Amino acid sequence: MRVGGTITRRGMLAGSGAALAATGVSLAPKRARAQRKTLRIMQWRHFVPAYDPWFNETFARKWGETNDVDVIVDNVGFADLTPRAVSEIQAQRGHDLIQFVTPHAVLADHLIDHREIFEECSRRYGKPTEFALRAHFNPKTKTYSGFAAAYQPALITYRSDLWAKAQAVPNTWDDVLTGARRIKLLDGKPAVFSLAPEHNCEQTLRSIMYSFGASEQDADGRPTLKSQATLDTLRYVKNLFEQAMIPDVLGWDGASNNRFMLTGEGCLTVDSLSIPRAAESMKLDFAGDLRLAAMPAGPASRLGSFGFYTYSIWKFAENPEGAKQFLIDYVGQSNAAFLASGFQNMPCYPATVPDLEGLTGAAGNGIAAKYGLMKDVASWTTNVGHPGYTNPAVSEIYARGIVSKMFADVATGRLTPEQALDGADGEERAIFNSWRERGHL
């Protein structure tokens, strides 16, 4: 097996959304070598350093040896995944498996139906979570655009010392506003999450929207962005930006909130659990004060979305059957993946990590139950496109940054909430109509 190293070419998320070698030396005879298949995988460099060595050198290598397959894993930067995927579509060649961590149903025409993977995994490992199905299934075409063994937990990371000093707890979004405003006044340490068109921002804003009862669509896939609940969410985020945040967030990338919190200058952000894990490994003085909390409750519910580790197989993949079997067997290693990722890779098939409560309750870097809430993450997790499915229209809206632009325009005062919502609603409806005409909705 060859494990591809870092790929340095950088790329930004495609704005349109839909615009879319060295070989190992073998001692076996050449004739036998020619019959040996190859499985090529492209996936992101995991935020938890221990995960990539486990996946590349332990699981994938052993799987390749067992199945007589050369497994090649290329780990790339997060921002490179979508541009490289588009390049492979244009060339009609590339990897057999592509990992996406943002909604990608916009590429559905180029992907196989992953139904048989879901069916076999359900037979072997039990039912997946409902939100994992909604993230990949299209009820109109009756197809699955990808498959995920794991999802990212949506969590609040906050400085417990600062919040205790302010006599506040970030349990609701109202608590976040009042508590963070007080902390910024007392200690000069703001709450931070990106208001730029990138993954963290898109997921965070949708989490707030869903908790306020707002959404891009209803359960039947009809556009519903224009609503009183969306206006209420826009006004809330504007207040949070003006009273408790900093202007820098308007230009942040997907890792900016991590970097800022690790300087000790922030009091709260929305993330998975990579920030406290990084602080522990860096042995930062305030690592023990970085705590995790459930996504805050809003007027309507307590919901959060932070994405899936989705693998998709191209229609032009050279080894689609090997790719399917690899994913089926990978689900069987979900417990090992969960541990190697420091609890970051939450199982889409709950039965594959039967002692999740025991594993997370026992950890904590000396702090009792620091990660104990992980057992409850599924109760507030949902998919992009809630309460419906992550269909191609929702995927394109995400990729175009329509939601993040709407919120940024209101937060900065460039537009009123009503003006920004009217513009976003027009764009949303045009996208939904386009995909409906193409038979995807």
Secondary structure, DSSP 4 states (H G I P E B T S, - for coil): -EEEEEE----PPPTTSS--------SS-HHHHHH-EEEEEEEEPPSSTTHHHIIIIIIIHHHHHHHTEEEEEEEE-GGGHHHHHHHHHHHT-S-SEEEESS--GGGGGGB---HHHHHHHHHHH-PPPHHHHHTTEETTTTEES-EEEEEPPPEEEEEHHHHHHTT---SBHHHHHHHHHHHHHHH---B----SSSHHHHHHHHHHHHHHT--SB-TTS-B--SSHHHHHHHHHHHHHHHHH--GGGGG--TTHHHHHHHTT--SEEEE-SHHHHHHHHHT-TTGGGEEEEPPPB-SS---B---EEEEEEBTT-S-HHHHHHHHHHHHTTHHHHHHHTTT-SEESSGGGSTTHHHHHHS-STTSTTTTGGGGGHHHHB--TTTTS---HHHHHHHHHTHHHHHHHHHHTTSS-HHHHHHHHHHHHHHHHHHHHHTT--
